[in-house]
Amino acid sequence: MKHRLNFWLVNGSLWLFALVTAFPLVWMVSVSFMQTGEAGAYPPPLFPQSPTLMQYETLFERMEMGRYFLNSFLLATSITLLSLLLNAMAGYAFAKLSFYGKERLFKTLLAALVIPAQVAMLPLFLMMKYLGLVNTYLGVMIPGMTSIFGIFLIRQYALSVPNELIEAARIDGAGEFRTFWSVIIPLLRPILVTLALFTFMGTWNDFMWPLILMTDEQNYTLPVALAALSREHVQDNEMMMAGSVMTVLPVLIVFLVLQKQYIKGIMMGGVKG
């Protein structure tokens, strides 16, 4: 009897927390299908009386939201791919290669983790201005190509790779790059998927850096365009919710597709690190 009571208490609590957590997301989707002004009624309705795609049609036809969506997608995908390659190379070097000052350099990088990203934005902007990369996609991409967190994550996982495996590849005649690409990269796959998910989500949701660097409205990313839209249509709740759905949906899909690899990478990285 006690076991059955505990079962219902635990499962009931989990369902309650899940419903409370999911409610804002569900209501956001529901409002995005309402007629203009319908969400402003009191009490606010939970579901649309006459579901419509009018808000989405307005976003794509009049607001050019498709262009902003494509900008965000190309930037997030490019930064994720470059970040995986560069962070994997750096993390592997810190874990398995020997070079002068390796430990001291790694500790310096870890110390830099405590510095807020906002502190570096002004010197970073001046650097981009000096290089002529203001209002360019490359200027947005460069700061995201590597991260201390990504290097740390890869290093901790790469430490678990047996040295004998690397030595065997070298004895067979493989060079350093061949060993890294053919032996190490397949072994790093779970943590690479985890890092890819973190990087894609971080880049997709990044608001501040594209807002600072991009001056041409045609180059806006989706979060920046959504903020501009909120200034122009502050009373249009239904359109704002439709824009929010477009911002959240791709990240949610990527997470749902990669969640098994993501959890596996976190668990294995935590155990082996």
C-alpha positions as a LaTeX table, in Angstrom:
\begin{tabular}{lrrr}
\hline
Residue & $x$ (\AA) & $y$ (\AA) & $z$ (\AA) \\
\hline
Met1 & 0.00 & 0.00 & 0.00 \\
Lys2 & 2.81 & 2.39 & 0.93 \\
His3 & 4.68 & 1.55 & $-2.28$ \\
Arg4 & 1.55 & 2.27 & $-4.35$ \\
Leu5 & 1.01 & 5.63 & $-2.56$ \\
Asn6 & 4.62 & 6.66 & $-3.22$ \\
Phe7 & 4.19 & 5.70 & $-6.88$ \\
Trp8 & 1.16 & 7.96 & $-7.32$ \\
Leu9 & 2.76 & 10.82 & $-5.36$ \\
Val10 & 5.93 & 10.77 & $-7.43$ \\
Asn11 & 4.19 & 10.39 & $-10.79$ \\
Gly12 & 1.50 & 12.92 & $-9.90$ \\
Ser13 & 4.14 & 15.47 & $-8.88$ \\
Leu14 & 6.09 & 14.91 & $-12.09$ \\
Trp15 & 2.97 & 15.35 & $-14.24$ \\
Leu16 & 2.06 & 18.52 & $-12.33$ \\
Phe17 & 5.52 & 20.04 & $-12.79$ \\
Ala18 & 5.53 & 19.03 & $-16.46$ \\
Leu19 & 2.16 & 20.70 & $-17.07$ \\
Val20 & 3.20 & 23.90 & $-15.28$ \\
Thr21 & 6.47 & 24.00 & $-17.24$ \\
Ala22 & 4.84 & 23.30 & $-20.61$ \\
Phe23 & 1.87 & 25.67 & $-20.16$ \\
Pro24 & 3.59 & 28.89 & $-21.37$ \\
Leu25 & 4.86 & 27.11 & $-24.49$ \\
Val26 & 1.46 & 25.57 & $-25.26$ \\
Trp27 & $-0.32$ & 28.90 & $-24.74$ \\
Met28 & 2.21 & 30.67 & $-26.96$ \\
Val29 & 1.45 & 28.23 & $-29.79$ \\
Ser30 & $-2.31$ & 28.56 & $-29.15$ \\
Val31 & $-2.24$ & 32.38 & $-29.28$ \\
Ser32 & $-0.24$ & 32.34 & $-32.53$ \\
Phe33 & $-3.30$ & 30.76 & $-34.23$ \\
Met34 & $-5.80$ & 33.31 & $-32.85$ \\
Gln35 & $-7.43$ & 36.20 & $-34.71$ \\
Thr36 & $-5.90$ & 39.66 & $-34.17$ \\
Gly37 & $-6.94$ & 41.06 & $-30.78$ \\
Glu38 & $-8.46$ & 37.79 & $-29.52$ \\
Ala39 & $-5.73$ & 37.18 & $-26.89$ \\
Gly40 & $-6.41$ & 40.62 & $-25.36$ \\
Ala41 & $-9.88$ & 39.61 & $-24.15$ \\
Tyr42 & $-10.57$ & 39.18 & $-20.42$ \\
Pro43 & $-10.30$ & 36.49 & $-19.24$ \\
Pro44 & $-7.75$ & 35.50 & $-21.91$ \\
Pro45 & $-8.85$ & 32.44 & $-23.89$ \\
Leu46 & $-6.78$ & 29.27 & $-23.72$ \\
Phe47 & $-7.53$ & 28.15 & $-27.27$ \\
Pro48 & $-8.46$ & 30.02 & $-30.50$ \\
Gln49 & $-12.17$ & 30.15 & $-31.36$ \\
Ser50 & $-11.44$ & 30.14 & $-35.09$ \\
Pro51 & $-7.85$ & 28.96 & $-35.70$ \\
Thr52 & $-6.11$ & 30.89 & $-38.47$ \\
Leu53 & $-2.68$ & 31.08 & $-40.11$ \\
Met54 & $-3.11$ & 34.80 & $-40.73$ \\
Gln55 & $-0.32$ & 35.81 & $-38.32$ \\
Tyr56 & 2.21 & 33.50 & $-40.01$ \\
Glu57 & 1.15 & 34.67 & $-43.47$ \\
Thr58 & 1.67 & 38.30 & $-42.37$ \\
Leu59 & 5.10 & 37.50 & $-40.95$ \\
Phe60 & 6.30 & 35.84 & $-44.15$ \\
Glu61 & 4.60 & 38.06 & $-46.74$ \\
Arg62 & 4.88 & 41.53 & $-45.17$ \\
Met63 & 7.65 & 41.26 & $-42.58$ \\
Glu64 & 10.13 & 39.17 & $-44.66$ \\
Met65 & 10.53 & 36.81 & $-41.72$ \\
Gly66 & 11.69 & 34.09 & $-44.11$ \\
Arg67 & 14.88 & 36.06 & $-44.82$ \\
Tyr68 & 15.64 & 36.50 & $-41.10$ \\
Phe69 & 14.95 & 32.81 & $-40.54$ \\
Leu70 & 17.42 & 31.90 & $-43.31$ \\
Asn71 & 20.03 & 34.29 & $-41.86$ \\
Ser72 & 19.75 & 32.64 & $-38.44$ \\
Phe73 & 19.83 & 29.13 & $-39.90$ \\
Leu74 & 22.93 & 29.74 & $-42.04$ \\
Leu75 & 24.81 & 31.47 & $-39.22$ \\
Ala76 & 23.90 & 28.86 & $-36.59$ \\
Thr77 & 24.79 & 25.96 & $-38.90$ \\
Ser78 & 28.09 & 27.48 & $-40.08$ \\
Ile79 & 29.21 & 28.42 & $-36.56$ \\
Thr80 & 28.25 & 24.97 & $-35.24$ \\
Leu81 & 30.28 & 23.11 & $-37.89$ \\
Leu82 & 33.35 & 25.35 & $-37.50$ \\
Ser83 & 33.08 & 25.23 & $-33.72$ \\
Leu84 & 33.01 & 21.43 & $-33.72$ \\
Leu85 & 36.15 & 21.20 & $-35.85$ \\
Leu86 & 38.20 & 23.85 & $-34.01$ \\
Asn87 & 37.11 & 22.91 & $-30.49$ \\
Ala88 & 37.76 & 19.22 & $-31.20$ \\
Met89 & 41.27 & 19.98 & $-32.47$ \\
Ala90 & 42.06 & 22.20 & $-29.48$ \\
Gly91 & 40.52 & 19.83 & $-26.93$ \\
Tyr92 & 42.40 & 16.85 & $-28.38$ \\
Ala93 & 45.67 & 18.82 & $-28.35$ \\
Phe94 & 45.21 & 19.73 & $-24.67$ \\
Ala95 & 44.31 & 16.14 & $-23.78$ \\
Lys96 & 46.79 & 14.05 & $-25.76$ \\
Leu97 & 49.58 & 16.13 & $-27.30$ \\
Ser98 & 52.66 & 17.51 & $-25.56$ \\
Phe99 & 53.78 & 21.09 & $-26.12$ \\
Tyr100 & 55.48 & 23.78 & $-24.08$ \\
Gly101 & 53.26 & 25.54 & $-21.54$ \\
Lys102 & 50.24 & 23.28 & $-22.13$ \\
Glu103 & 49.05 & 23.11 & $-18.52$ \\
Arg104 & 49.69 & 26.80 & $-17.88$ \\
Leu105 & 47.81 & 27.80 & $-21.04$ \\
Phe106 & 44.87 & 25.55 & $-20.17$ \\
Lys107 & 44.63 & 26.98 & $-16.65$ \\
Thr108 & 44.68 & 30.50 & $-18.12$ \\
Leu109 & 41.80 & 29.57 & $-20.41$ \\
Leu110 & 39.82 & 28.16 & $-17.47$ \\
Ala111 & 40.43 & 31.35 & $-15.50$ \\
Ala112 & 39.01 & 33.36 & $-18.41$ \\
Leu113 & 35.70 & 31.48 & $-18.01$ \\
Val114 & 34.73 & 33.73 & $-15.11$ \\
Ile115 & 34.91 & 36.88 & $-17.28$ \\
Pro116 & 31.39 & 37.86 & $-18.46$ \\
Ala117 & 30.99 & 37.85 & $-22.24$ \\
Gln118 & 29.55 & 41.39 & $-22.14$ \\
Val119 & 32.90 & 42.74 & $-20.90$ \\
Ala120 & 34.62 & 41.66 & $-24.11$ \\
Met121 & 31.99 & 43.03 & $-26.49$ \\
Leu122 & 33.38 & 46.57 & $-26.83$ \\
Pro123 & 36.99 & 45.53 & $-27.62$ \\
Leu124 & 35.60 & 42.80 & $-29.87$ \\
Phe125 & 33.47 & 45.31 & $-31.77$ \\
Leu126 & 36.46 & 47.65 & $-32.19$ \\
Met127 & 38.50 & 44.71 & $-33.48$ \\
Met128 & 35.79 & 43.83 & $-36.01$ \\
Lys129 & 35.58 & 47.49 & $-37.05$ \\
Tyr130 & 39.36 & 47.59 & $-37.58$ \\
Leu131 & 39.12 & 44.45 & $-39.73$ \\
Gly132 & 36.22 & 45.87 & $-41.73$ \\
Leu133 & 33.84 & 43.13 & $-40.61$ \\
Val134 & 31.06 & 45.27 & $-39.12$ \\
Asn135 & 27.67 & 44.40 & $-40.64$ \\
Thr136 & 29.02 & 41.15 & $-42.13$ \\
Tyr137 & 28.15 & 37.52 & $-41.45$ \\
Leu138 & 31.84 & 36.71 & $-40.97$ \\
Gly139 & 32.01 & 39.25 & $-38.15$ \\
Val140 & 29.16 & 37.43 & $-36.38$ \\
Met141 & 30.77 & 34.05 & $-36.95$ \\
Ile142 & 34.35 & 34.68 & $-35.78$ \\
Pro143 & 33.68 & 35.02 & $-32.00$ \\
Gly144 & 31.59 & 31.84 & $-32.03$ \\
Met145 & 34.07 & 29.61 & $-33.83$ \\
Thr146 & 35.72 & 28.49 & $-30.60$ \\
Ser147 & 34.77 & 28.61 & $-26.95$ \\
Ile148 & 36.59 & 27.82 & $-23.73$ \\
Phe149 & 33.67 & 25.69 & $-22.61$ \\
Gly150 & 33.83 & 23.68 & $-25.86$ \\
Ile151 & 37.57 & 23.10 & $-25.53$ \\
Phe152 & 37.14 & 22.04 & $-21.90$ \\
Leu153 & 34.28 & 19.68 & $-22.77$ \\
Ile154 & 36.24 & 17.97 & $-25.57$ \\
Arg155 & 39.43 & 17.77 & $-23.49$ \\
Gln156 & 37.71 & 16.05 & $-20.58$ \\
Tyr157 & 36.17 & 13.49 & $-22.89$ \\
Ala158 & 39.37 & 12.96 & $-24.94$ \\
Leu159 & 41.30 & 12.13 & $-21.75$ \\
Ser160 & 39.39 & 8.84 & $-21.64$ \\
Val161 & 40.74 & 7.75 & $-25.07$ \\
Pro162 & 43.48 & 5.12 & $-24.48$ \\
Asn163 & 46.97 & 6.30 & $-25.42$ \\
Glu164 & 47.67 & 2.81 & $-26.80$ \\
Leu165 & 45.08 & 3.42 & $-29.52$ \\
Ile166 & 46.84 & 6.58 & $-30.66$ \\
Glu167 & 50.26 & 4.91 & $-30.53$ \\
Ala168 & 48.94 & 1.99 & $-32.60$ \\
Ala169 & 47.71 & 4.40 & $-35.29$ \\
Arg170 & 51.10 & 6.12 & $-35.37$ \\
Ile171 & 52.94 & 2.79 & $-35.62$ \\
Asp172 & 50.70 & 1.90 & $-38.59$ \\
Gly173 & 51.99 & 5.03 & $-40.32$ \\
Ala174 & 49.13 & 7.44 & $-39.72$ \\
Gly175 & 50.12 & 11.09 & $-39.37$ \\
Glu176 & 48.77 & 13.37 & $-36.66$ \\
Phe177 & 45.88 & 14.67 & $-38.74$ \\
Arg178 & 44.99 & 11.17 & $-40.00$ \\
Thr179 & 45.04 & 9.87 & $-36.42$ \\
Phe180 & 42.85 & 12.74 & $-35.28$ \\
Trp181 & 40.37 & 12.46 & $-38.14$ \\
Ser182 & 40.08 & 8.66 & $-38.46$ \\
Val183 & 40.62 & 7.50 & $-34.88$ \\
Ile184 & 39.77 & 10.32 & $-32.48$ \\
Ile185 & 36.78 & 11.98 & $-34.17$ \\
Pro186 & 34.65 & 8.76 & $-34.28$ \\
Leu187 & 35.38 & 8.18 & $-30.58$ \\
Leu188 & 34.36 & 11.75 & $-29.73$ \\
Arg189 & 31.00 & 11.46 & $-31.49$ \\
Pro190 & 28.72 & 11.56 & $-28.37$ \\
Ile191 & 30.39 & 14.65 & $-26.93$ \\
Leu192 & 30.52 & 16.31 & $-30.37$ \\
Val193 & 26.75 & 15.92 & $-30.67$ \\
Thr194 & 26.33 & 17.46 & $-27.22$ \\
Leu195 & 28.60 & 20.37 & $-28.13$ \\
Ala196 & 26.80 & 20.81 & $-31.46$ \\
Leu197 & 23.49 & 21.11 & $-29.63$ \\
Phe198 & 24.87 & 23.66 & $-27.16$ \\
Thr199 & 26.50 & 25.70 & $-29.93$ \\
Phe200 & 23.48 & 25.66 & $-32.26$ \\
Met201 & 21.11 & 26.68 & $-29.46$ \\
Gly202 & 23.47 & 29.39 & $-28.21$ \\
Thr203 & 24.00 & 30.85 & $-31.68$ \\
Trp204 & 20.34 & 30.64 & $-32.65$ \\
Asn205 & 19.23 & 32.43 & $-29.49$ \\
Asp206 & 22.08 & 34.96 & $-29.46$ \\
Phe207 & 20.62 & 38.44 & $-29.49$ \\
Met208 & 23.24 & 40.88 & $-28.23$ \\
Trp209 & 26.19 & 40.31 & $-30.61$ \\
Pro210 & 24.17 & 40.35 & $-33.89$ \\
Leu211 & 22.31 & 43.41 & $-32.60$ \\
Ile212 & 25.60 & 45.25 & $-31.98$ \\
Leu213 & 27.34 & 44.20 & $-35.18$ \\
Met214 & 24.53 & 44.26 & $-37.75$ \\
Thr215 & 23.43 & 47.70 & $-38.93$ \\
Asp216 & 21.58 & 46.68 & $-42.11$ \\
Glu217 & 18.07 & 45.38 & $-41.46$ \\
Gln218 & 18.46 & 42.82 & $-44.26$ \\
Asn219 & 21.21 & 41.10 & $-42.24$ \\
Tyr220 & 19.20 & 40.77 & $-39.02$ \\
Thr221 & 18.91 & 37.39 & $-37.36$ \\
Leu222 & 15.56 & 36.08 & $-36.12$ \\
Pro223 & 15.88 & 37.25 & $-32.44$ \\
Val224 & 16.95 & 40.75 & $-33.56$ \\
Ala225 & 14.12 & 40.92 & $-36.09$ \\
Leu226 & 11.67 & 39.75 & $-33.43$ \\
Ala227 & 12.81 & 42.53 & $-31.09$ \\
Ala228 & 12.35 & 45.09 & $-33.89$ \\
Leu229 & 8.92 & 43.62 & $-34.57$ \\
Ser230 & 7.93 & 43.99 & $-30.90$ \\
Arg231 & 8.72 & 47.71 & $-31.06$ \\
Glu232 & 6.55 & 48.19 & $-34.15$ \\
His233 & 3.66 & 45.91 & $-33.08$ \\
Val234 & 3.74 & 46.17 & $-29.30$ \\
Gln235 & $-0.04$ & 45.60 & $-29.02$ \\
Asp236 & $-0.21$ & 42.75 & $-31.53$ \\
Asn237 & 0.13 & 39.80 & $-29.15$ \\
Glu238 & $-0.89$ & 37.17 & $-31.71$ \\
Met239 & 1.77 & 38.21 & $-34.23$ \\
Met240 & 4.44 & 38.38 & $-31.53$ \\
Met241 & 3.54 & 34.86 & $-30.41$ \\
Ala242 & 3.74 & 33.62 & $-34.02$ \\
Gly243 & 7.23 & 35.15 & $-34.28$ \\
Ser244 & 8.19 & 33.55 & $-30.98$ \\
Val245 & 7.02 & 30.14 & $-32.21$ \\
Met246 & 9.19 & 30.52 & $-35.29$ \\
Thr247 & 12.16 & 31.36 & $-33.05$ \\
Val248 & 11.66 & 28.46 & $-30.66$ \\
Leu249 & 10.53 & 25.70 & $-33.04$ \\
Pro250 & 13.84 & 24.93 & $-34.87$ \\
Val251 & 15.76 & 24.68 & $-31.58$ \\
Leu252 & 13.09 & 22.43 & $-30.13$ \\
Ile253 & 13.21 & 20.13 & $-33.18$ \\
Val254 & 17.02 & 19.91 & $-33.06$ \\
Phe255 & 16.88 & 19.06 & $-29.36$ \\
Leu256 & 14.22 & 16.37 & $-29.80$ \\
Val257 & 16.16 & 14.76 & $-32.67$ \\
Leu258 & 19.48 & 14.74 & $-30.81$ \\
Gln259 & 18.30 & 14.28 & $-27.22$ \\
Lys260 & 19.51 & 10.66 & $-26.90$ \\
Gln261 & 23.01 & 11.53 & $-28.10$ \\
Tyr262 & 22.95 & 14.67 & $-25.95$ \\
Ile263 & 22.12 & 12.79 & $-22.73$ \\
Lys264 & 24.62 & 10.06 & $-23.61$ \\
Gly265 & 27.36 & 12.64 & $-24.14$ \\
Ile266 & 26.60 & 14.42 & $-20.87$ \\
Met267 & 26.54 & 11.15 & $-18.91$ \\
Met268 & 29.72 & 9.75 & $-20.45$ \\
Gly269 & 31.53 & 13.06 & $-20.18$ \\
Gly270 & 30.56 & 13.36 & $-16.54$ \\
Val271 & 31.66 & 9.81 & $-15.69$ \\
Lys272 & 34.88 & 9.81 & $-17.71$ \\
Gly273 & 35.87 & 13.41 & $-16.99$ \\
\hline
\end{tabular}
